[in-house]
Amino acid sequence: MKFKMNKIWKLMLVALVITTSAFAQQRGQQGGKQGGGQQGPPALPTAKEIKTMVSDLSSEILLSDEQQKKVLKLYTSHFEQVESKTKSGRPDRSEMEALKKDFENNVKAVLTEDQQKLFAEYQKKKSKKERPQRKN
């Protein structure tokens, strides 16, 4: 009797380990937030999402109506360029970084000096929100 119970416990432990491993691998293949799987670039925002992004930015750095229209055009144009670069596969990292830098400079050109400072703070805040620090 004791031998059978011991054997049952061992089989249950093996089954638990196997199912845990299978689920962990499955999560990695789906691009889970932690470990495993290739995540790829984030999905590009829709026109509605771009408007929301610009609206959020506008409320943070107090854009005028004219500035808001210009920034909306810059955002839309930027994401169209990103889409064209990513359609044919994985783009060159330096090319994408240059595209981002040009976009940021174009947005800053529309802003006043005070708004540029607020924009830099806004970007830092958004960056921290999107990429939380990992705890070890």
Backbone as a printed PyTorch tensor [residue, N CA C, xyz], in Angstrom:
tensor([[[  0.8150,  -1.1880,   0.0000],
         [  0.0000,   0.0000,   0.0000],
         [  0.8660,   1.2620,   0.0000]],

        [[  1.8680,   1.2680,   0.8570],
         [  2.7720,   2.4110,   0.9400],
         [  3.5190,   2.5960,  -0.3850]],

        [[  3.9090,   1.4600,  -1.0040],
         [  4.6230,   1.5010,  -2.2740],
         [  3.7580,   2.1300,  -3.3650]],

        [[  2.4570,   1.7810,  -3.4150],
         [  1.5490,   2.3290,  -4.4210],
         [  1.3550,   3.8280,  -4.2260]],

        [[  1.1910,   4.2780,  -3.0030],
         [  1.0100,   5.7080,  -2.7290],
         [  2.2530,   6.4940,  -3.1430]],

        [[  3.4090,   5.9520,  -2.8450],
         [  4.6700,   6.5920,  -3.2070],
         [  4.7790,   6.7030,  -4.7310]],

        [[  4.4020,   5.6480,  -5.4080],
         [  4.4460,   5.6290,  -6.8680],
         [  3.4530,   6.6420,  -7.4580]],

        [[  2.2790,   6.7460,  -6.8870],
         [  1.2630,   7.6870,  -7.3480],
         [  1.7730,   9.1190,  -7.1970]],

        [[  2.3890,   9.4100,  -6.0490],
         [  2.9230,  10.7530,  -5.8200],
         [  4.0150,  11.1010,  -6.8350]],

        [[  4.8700,  10.1420,  -7.1320],
         [  5.9370,  10.3760,  -8.1130],
         [  5.3400,  10.6370,  -9.4950]],

        [[  4.3170,   9.8650,  -9.8790],
         [  3.6730,  10.0660, -11.1800],
         [  2.9990,  11.4400, -11.2460]],

        [[  2.3670,  11.8410, -10.1630],
         [  1.7230,  13.1600, -10.1280],
         [  2.7650,  14.2730, -10.2450]],

        [[  3.8960,  14.1030,  -9.6080],
         [  4.9720,  15.0930,  -9.6800],
         [  5.5130,  15.1990, -11.1050]],

        [[  5.7160,  14.0530, -11.7480],
         [  6.2030,  14.0400, -13.1280],
         [  5.1860,  14.7250, -14.0490]],

        [[  3.9010,  14.4210, -13.8670],
         [  2.8560,  15.0320, -14.6840],
         [  2.8350,  16.5490, -14.4800]],

        [[  3.0080,  16.9980, -13.2490],
         [  3.0330,  18.4230, -12.9490],
         [  4.2070,  19.1180, -13.6430]],

        [[  5.3750,  18.5070, -13.5830],
         [  6.5650,  19.0800, -14.2230],
         [  6.3770,  19.1640, -15.7350]],

        [[  5.8220,  18.1200, -16.3190],
         [  5.6250,  18.0960, -17.7770],
         [  4.6330,  19.1660, -18.2080]],

        [[  3.5100,  19.2970, -17.5060],
         [  2.5170,  20.2980, -17.9020],
         [  3.0370,  21.7130, -17.6750]],

        [[  3.7830,  21.9070, -16.6050],
         [  4.3640,  23.2290, -16.3620],
         [  5.3300,  23.6020, -17.4770]],

        [[  6.1590,  22.6720, -17.8780],
         [  7.1130,  22.9260, -18.9630],
         [  6.3950,  23.2170, -20.2710]],

        [[  5.3580,  22.4600, -20.5410],
         [  4.6150,  22.6510, -21.7920],
         [  3.9710,  24.0330, -21.8310]],

        [[  3.3690,  24.4570, -20.7340],
         [  2.7460,  25.7850, -20.7030],
         [  3.7830,  26.8920, -20.7930]],

        [[  4.9340,  26.6960, -20.1720],
         [  5.9820,  27.7160, -20.2380],
         [  6.4850,  27.8730, -21.6680]],

        [[  6.6720,  26.7660, -22.3670],
         [  7.1170,  26.8370, -23.7550],
         [  6.0520,  27.4830, -24.6300]],

        [[  4.8070,  27.1590, -24.3800],
         [  3.7180,  27.7140, -25.1630],
         [  3.6470,  29.2270, -24.9690]],

        [[  3.8110,  29.6850, -23.7630],
         [  3.7800,  31.1230, -23.4860],
         [  4.9410,  31.8200, -24.1890]],

        [[  6.1170,  31.2040, -24.1900],
         [  7.2790,  31.7860, -24.8570],
         [  7.0550,  31.9290, -26.3490]],

        [[  6.3990,  30.9540, -26.9600],
         [  6.1400,  31.0110, -28.3880],
         [  5.1290,  32.0950, -28.7320]],

        [[  4.2630,  32.4230, -27.7840],
         [  3.2660,  33.4560, -28.0190],
         [  3.8150,  34.8370, -27.7380]],

        [[  5.0780,  34.9320, -27.3580],
         [  5.6750,  36.2360, -27.0830],
         [  5.2750,  36.7720, -25.7280]],

        [[  5.2680,  35.9050, -24.7350],
         [  4.9460,  36.3260, -23.3770],
         [  5.9190,  37.3960, -22.9110]],

        [[  5.5190,  38.1480, -21.9100],
         [  6.3370,  39.2720, -21.4620],
         [  7.6610,  38.8330, -20.8760]],

        [[  7.7210,  37.6540, -20.3210],
         [  8.9670,  37.2170, -19.7220],
         [  9.5230,  36.0330, -20.4820]],

        [[ 10.7350,  36.1980, -20.9360],
         [ 11.5110,  35.1190, -21.5370],
         [ 10.8750,  34.4130, -22.7150]],

        [[ 11.7130,  33.8850, -23.5610],
         [ 11.2970,  33.0260, -24.6450],
         [ 10.5300,  33.7340, -25.7390]],

        [[ 10.6050,  33.1800, -26.9190],
         [  9.8320,  33.6930, -28.0380],
         [ 10.3490,  35.0170, -28.5760]],

        [[ 10.1680,  35.2050, -29.8530],
         [ 10.5730,  36.4650, -30.4700],
         [  9.3690,  37.3830, -30.4710]],

        [[  9.5190,  38.5340, -29.8710],
         [  8.3870,  39.4170, -29.7020],
         [  8.1350,  40.2850, -30.9220]],

        [[  9.1670,  40.6990, -31.6110],
         [  8.9960,  41.5270, -32.7870],
         [  8.6000,  42.9430, -32.4260]],

        [[  8.4270,  43.7770, -33.4430],
         [  8.0760,  45.1800, -33.1800],
         [  6.6310,  45.2870, -32.6990]],

        [[  6.3300,  46.3460, -31.9620],
         [  4.9480,  46.5310, -31.5220],
         [  4.0480,  46.8630, -32.7070]],

        [[  2.7700,  46.6150, -32.5350],
         [  1.8070,  46.9210, -33.5930],
         [  1.7400,  48.4350, -33.8020]],

        [[  1.5750,  48.8360, -35.0490],
         [  1.4780,  50.2640, -35.3570],
         [  0.1060,  50.7850, -34.9380]],

        [[  0.0600,  52.0220, -34.4510],
         [ -1.2220,  52.5700, -34.0020],
         [ -2.1400,  52.9060, -35.1760]],

        [[ -3.4370,  52.8240, -34.9080],
         [ -4.4360,  53.2090, -35.9010],
         [ -4.5470,  54.7330, -35.9140]],

        [[ -5.2940,  55.2650, -36.8740],
         [ -5.4800,  56.7170, -36.9620],
         [ -6.1270,  57.2550, -35.6850]],

        [[ -7.0700,  56.4980, -35.1450],
         [ -7.7380,  56.9080, -33.9070],
         [ -6.7440,  56.9290, -32.7400]],

        [[ -5.8960,  55.9170, -32.6870],
         [ -4.8830,  55.8560, -31.6190],
         [ -3.8700,  56.9880, -31.7470]],

        [[ -3.5260,  57.3390, -32.9750],
         [ -2.5970,  58.4580, -33.1940],
         [ -3.2230,  59.7550, -32.6940]],

        [[ -4.4990,  59.9530, -32.9870],
         [ -5.1950,  61.1520, -32.5070],
         [ -5.1990,  61.1940, -30.9780]],

        [[ -5.4120,  60.0430, -30.3620],
         [ -5.3890,  59.9630, -28.9010],
         [ -4.0000,  60.2850, -28.3620]],

        [[ -2.9720,  59.7740, -29.0310],
         [ -1.5940,  60.0560, -28.6140],
         [ -1.3110,  61.5520, -28.6560]],

        [[ -1.7120,  62.1830, -29.7420],
         [ -1.4750,  63.6200, -29.9050],
         [ -2.3100,  64.4140, -28.8940]],

        [[ -3.5200,  63.9570, -28.6490],
         [ -4.3760,  64.6200, -27.6620],
         [ -3.7550,  64.5350, -26.2650]],

        [[ -3.2290,  63.3580, -25.9160],
         [ -2.5500,  63.1860, -24.6200],
         [ -1.3340,  64.1010, -24.5310]],

        [[ -0.5490,  64.1280, -25.6030],
         [  0.6320,  64.9970, -25.6420],
         [  0.2080,  66.4560, -25.5070]],

        [[ -0.8400,  66.8270, -26.2080],
         [ -1.3280,  68.2030, -26.1850],
         [ -1.7320,  68.6350, -24.7780]],

        [[ -2.3990,  67.7560, -24.0650],
         [ -2.8110,  68.1060, -22.7030],
         [ -1.6110,  68.1800, -21.7580]],

        [[ -0.5650,  67.4390, -22.0430],
         [  0.6430,  67.4540, -21.2020],
         [  1.4940,  68.7010, -21.4300]],

        [[  1.6530,  69.0860, -22.6930],
         [  2.5820,  70.1940, -22.9900],
         [  1.8700,  71.4400, -23.5270]],

        [[  0.5370,  71.4170, -23.4610],
         [ -0.2840,  72.5800, -23.8190],
         [ -0.0370,  73.1000, -25.2410]],

        [[ -0.3570,  72.2610, -26.2090],
         [ -0.2270,  72.6490, -27.6150],
         [ -1.3780,  73.5600, -28.0200]],

        [[ -1.0850,  74.5180, -28.8810],
         [ -2.1470,  75.3320, -29.4770],
         [ -2.8470,  74.4710, -30.5310]],

        [[ -3.9770,  74.9390, -31.0310],
         [ -4.7050,  74.1890, -32.0610],
         [ -3.8470,  73.9980, -33.3100]],

        [[ -3.1360,  75.0580, -33.6860],
         [ -2.2710,  74.9820, -34.8740],
         [ -1.1330,  73.9780, -34.6510]],

        [[ -0.5150,  74.0430, -33.4790],
         [  0.5640,  73.1010, -33.1590],
         [  0.0300,  71.6640, -33.1590]],

        [[ -1.1630,  71.4850, -32.6090],
         [ -1.7490,  70.1540, -32.5350],
         [ -1.9660,  69.5760, -33.9320]],

        [[ -2.4200,  70.3960, -34.8640],
         [ -2.6180,  69.9450, -36.2440],
         [ -1.2870,  69.5410, -36.8800]],

        [[ -0.2580,  70.3560, -36.6700],
         [  1.0630,  70.0570, -37.2310],
         [  1.6440,  68.7750, -36.6380]],

        [[  1.5100,  68.6370, -35.3240],
         [  2.0560,  67.4560, -34.6480],
         [  1.2980,  66.2040, -35.0910]],

        [[ -0.0130,  66.3280, -35.2850],
         [ -0.8050,  65.1980, -35.7690],
         [ -0.3160,  64.7570, -37.1480]],

        [[ -0.0340,  65.7120, -38.0230],
         [  0.5060,  65.3800, -39.3500],
         [  1.8660,  64.6900, -39.2240]],

        [[  2.7060,  65.1840, -38.3140],
         [  4.0290,  64.5770, -38.1120],
         [  3.9040,  63.1450, -37.5950]],

        [[  3.0250,  62.9250, -36.6290],
         [  2.8150,  61.5790, -36.0920],
         [  2.3120,  60.6410, -37.1790]],

        [[  1.3130,  61.0930, -37.9290],
         [  0.7360,  60.2630, -38.9900],
         [  1.8030,  59.9150, -40.0300]],

        [[  2.5490,  60.9090, -40.4550],
         [  3.6040,  60.7000, -41.4370],
         [  4.6740,  59.7390, -40.8970]],

        [[  5.0400,  59.9250, -39.6340],
         [  6.0680,  59.0680, -39.0240],
         [  5.6350,  57.6040, -39.0420]],

        [[  4.4010,  57.3490, -38.6110],
         [  3.9500,  55.9560, -38.5560],
         [  3.7410,  55.3660, -39.9500]],

        [[  3.4400,  56.1880, -40.9350],
         [  3.3740,  55.7030, -42.3200],
         [  4.7730,  55.2880, -42.7900]],

        [[  5.7770,  56.0850, -42.4290],
         [  7.1540,  55.7380, -42.7890],
         [  7.5930,  54.4570, -42.0870]],

        [[  7.2390,  54.3290, -40.8220],
         [  7.5880,  53.1180, -40.0740],
         [  6.9300,  51.9080, -40.7260]],

        [[  5.6640,  52.0530, -41.1050],
         [  4.9530,  50.9510, -41.7510],
         [  5.6300,  50.5480, -43.0580]],

        [[  6.0330,  51.5250, -43.8700],
         [  6.6740,  51.2050, -45.1490],
         [  8.0270,  50.5180, -44.9310]],

        [[  8.7270,  50.8910, -43.8680],
         [ 10.0380,  50.2790, -43.5880],
         [  9.8940,  48.8540, -43.0470]],

        [[  8.8070,  48.5930, -42.3080],
         [  8.6550,  47.2840, -41.6680],
         [  7.8660,  46.2830, -42.5040]],

        [[  7.2400,  46.7290, -43.5770],
         [  6.4490,  45.8170, -44.4110],
         [  7.2940,  44.7050, -45.0320]],

        [[  8.4750,  45.0510, -45.4610],
         [  9.3020,  44.0840, -46.1810],
         [ 10.2340,  43.2960, -45.2550]],

        [[  9.9050,  43.2280, -43.9970],
         [ 10.7300,  42.4650, -43.0690],
         [ 11.3190,  43.3540, -41.9940]],

        [[ 12.3070,  42.8360, -41.3380],
         [ 12.9250,  43.5510, -40.2280],
         [ 13.8580,  44.6400, -40.7630]],

        [[ 13.5720,  45.9050, -40.4450],
         [ 14.4170,  47.0000, -40.9360],
         [ 15.7180,  47.1030, -40.1440]],

        [[ 16.6610,  47.8220, -40.6910],
         [ 17.9350,  48.0600, -40.0400],
         [ 17.7080,  48.9280, -38.7990]],

        [[ 18.3160,  48.5310, -37.6930],
         [ 18.1280,  49.2370, -36.4280],
         [ 18.5520,  50.7070, -36.5160]],

        [[ 19.7080,  50.9470, -37.1170],
         [ 20.2040,  52.3210, -37.2080],
         [ 19.2810,  53.1870, -38.0750]],

        [[ 18.7140,  52.5700, -39.1020],
         [ 17.7750,  53.2830, -39.9710],
         [ 16.5140,  53.6890, -39.1810]],

        [[ 16.0320,  52.7820, -38.3510],
         [ 14.8450,  53.0710, -37.5480],
         [ 15.1420,  54.1200, -36.4650]],

        [[ 16.3270,  54.0410, -35.8840],
         [ 16.7160,  55.0330, -34.8800],
         [ 16.8340,  56.4220, -35.5070]],

        [[ 17.3730,  56.4840, -36.7250],
         [ 17.4820,  57.7590, -37.4370],
         [ 16.0880,  58.3090, -37.7550]],

        [[ 15.1870,  57.4300, -38.1390],
         [ 13.8120,  57.8240, -38.4290],
         [ 13.1510,  58.4080, -37.1750]],

        [[ 13.3760,  57.7610, -36.0440],
         [ 12.8160,  58.2360, -34.7740],
         [ 13.4110,  59.5940, -34.3980]],

        [[ 14.7170,  59.7190, -34.5740],
         [ 15.4020,  60.9670, -34.2330],
         [ 14.8800,  62.1210, -35.1050]],

        [[ 14.7300,  61.8660, -36.4000],
         [ 14.1870,  62.8900, -37.3130],
         [ 12.7720,  63.2990, -36.8870]],

        [[ 11.9750,  62.2960, -36.5370],
         [ 10.6050,  62.5680, -36.0920],
         [ 10.6040,  63.4630, -34.8520]],

        [[ 11.4250,  63.1080, -33.8640],
         [ 11.4890,  63.8950, -32.6340],
         [ 11.9610,  65.3240, -32.9130]],

        [[ 12.9510,  65.4620, -33.7860],
         [ 13.4400,  66.8000, -34.1330],
         [ 12.3680,  67.6240, -34.8500]],

        [[ 11.5980,  66.9800, -35.7240],
         [ 10.5170,  67.6700, -36.4320],
         [  9.4280,  68.1320, -35.4630]],

        [[  9.1240,  67.2820, -34.4690],
         [  8.1270,  67.6730, -33.4630],
         [  8.6640,  68.8390, -32.6410]],

        [[  9.9250,  68.7600, -32.2440],
         [ 10.5240,  69.8390, -31.4410],
         [ 10.5430,  71.1630, -32.2000]],

        [[ 10.6680,  71.1060, -33.5180],
         [ 10.6960,  72.3210, -34.3360],
         [  9.3580,  73.0740, -34.2670]],

        [[  8.2890,  72.3720, -33.9830],
         [  6.9660,  72.9730, -33.8910],
         [  6.7400,  73.5960, -32.4970]],

        [[  7.5070,  73.1560, -31.5220],
         [  7.2830,  73.5420, -30.1280],
         [  8.0920,  74.7700, -29.7110]],

        [[  7.6100,  75.4230, -28.6660],
         [  8.3750,  76.5090, -28.0480],
         [  9.4590,  75.8770, -27.1660]],

        [[ 10.3680,  76.6940, -26.6530],
         [ 11.4350,  76.1610, -25.7980],
         [ 10.8820,  75.4710, -24.5610]],

        [[  9.9030,  76.0990, -23.9260],
         [  9.2970,  75.4990, -22.7310],
         [  8.6080,  74.1790, -23.0750]],

        [[  7.9180,  74.1440, -24.1930],
         [  7.2350,  72.9240, -24.6180],
         [  8.2400,  71.8230, -24.9600]],

        [[  9.3970,  72.2030, -25.5020],
         [ 10.4350,  71.2140, -25.8090],
         [ 10.9080,  70.5190, -24.5370]],

        [[ 11.0610,  71.2890, -23.4610],
         [ 11.4660,  70.7050, -22.1750],
         [ 10.3850,  69.7630, -21.6580]],

        [[  9.1270,  70.2110, -21.7570],
         [  8.0160,  69.3680, -21.3260],
         [  7.8970,  68.1120, -22.1920]],

        [[  8.1880,  68.2540, -23.4840],
         [  8.1570,  67.1160, -24.4100],
         [  9.2110,  66.0810, -24.0180]],

        [[ 10.4090,  66.5400, -23.6610],
         [ 11.4790,  65.6270, -23.2340],
         [ 11.0560,  64.8760, -21.9710]],

        [[ 10.4510,  65.5770, -21.0280],
         [  9.9670,  64.9330, -19.7970],
         [  8.8500,  63.9400, -20.1140]],

        [[  7.9690,  64.3260, -21.0150],
         [  6.8580,  63.4610, -21.4310],
         [  7.3890,  62.1600, -22.0410]],

        [[  8.4080,  62.2820, -22.8920],
         [  8.9940,  61.0950, -23.5190],
         [  9.6140,  60.1730, -22.4750]],

        [[ 10.3160,  60.7550, -21.4980],
         [ 10.9230,  59.9400, -20.4340],
         [  9.8400,  59.2120, -19.6470]],

        [[  8.7760,  59.9260, -19.3280],
         [  7.6810,  59.3390, -18.5590],
         [  7.0250,  58.2040, -19.3410]],

        [[  6.7820,  58.4210, -20.6200],
         [  6.1650,  57.3930, -21.4620],
         [  7.0890,  56.1940, -21.6240]],

        [[  8.3820,  56.4460, -21.7450],
         [  9.3570,  55.3710, -21.9030],
         [  9.3820,  54.4790, -20.6580]],

        [[  9.3530,  55.0920, -19.4890],
         [  9.3460,  54.3180, -18.2440],
         [  8.0600,  53.5300, -18.0950]],

        [[  6.9550,  54.1050, -18.5380],
         [  5.6610,  53.4350, -18.4400],
         [  5.6060,  52.2190, -19.3600]],

        [[  6.1720,  52.3530, -20.5480],
         [  6.1330,  51.2730, -21.5340],
         [  7.1230,  50.1670, -21.2250]],

        [[  8.2280,  50.5090, -20.5780],
         [  9.2570,  49.5210, -20.2650],
         [  9.5630,  49.5340, -18.7630]],

        [[  8.7090,  48.8710, -17.9880],
         [  8.9540,  48.8650, -16.5370],
         [ 10.2610,  48.1470, -16.2050]],

        [[ 10.8970,  48.6010, -15.1380],
         [ 12.1530,  47.9980, -14.7140],
         [ 11.9000,  46.5770, -14.2540]],

        [[ 12.7800,  45.6590, -14.6440],
         [ 12.6810,  44.2710, -14.2130],
         [ 13.2310,  44.1420, -12.8050]],

        [[ 12.5370,  43.3660, -12.0110],
         [ 12.9990,  43.0960, -10.6450],
         [ 13.7040,  41.7590, -10.6350]],

        [[ 14.8760,  41.7370, -10.0340],
         [ 15.6420,  40.4800,  -9.9510],
         [ 15.4030,  39.7770,  -8.6550]]])
